[in-house]
């Protein structure tokens, strides 16, 4: 069985470079805000409101 490319370890960056998956609190908060707004819109559509 071959391993999927998405499960491979990322290549190591140069010393001193930030980790590519660490984005910070502000980016996480922004993501969660977008998810919340999308959930609200889907709930409104489900209830028959635009």
N, C-alpha and C positions, 0 to 999 in steps of 0.2 A: 504494500500500500504506500502510495506516495503522499508526502505531506503537502498540504495546501500552502501556497505562498503567504496567505494571510496569517498563518500560525508560526511562521519563522521569526526568529529573533531579529530585531532591527540591527543594522550595522552600528558599531560603536562610533560615536562622534569623536571629534578632537577634544583634547583636554581643555576644560573651561567652557565648552559649549553647553547650553541648557538642554535638559532632557526634552525630547520632542513630544512626549505625552503629558508633560506638566505644563498646564496652561494658566493656572492662577485662579484666584477667587472671582475676579471680575468676569472672566470668560465663562466660568461655570455658572455664575449668576445670570449672565446674558442667555446662555443656553436654556436654563431652567425657565426664564421669563418667556422665551419663545415657545417652549413646550407647554407652558401654562396657557398662553394665548391660543395656541392651536387646540388645546383640549376644550377651552371655553367655546371656541367657534364650532367644534364638532358637537358639543352638547346643545348649542343653540340650533344647529341644523337638525339634530335629532328631535328637538322639541317643536319643529316647524317654524322657527323664527329665522330671519335672514342674518 
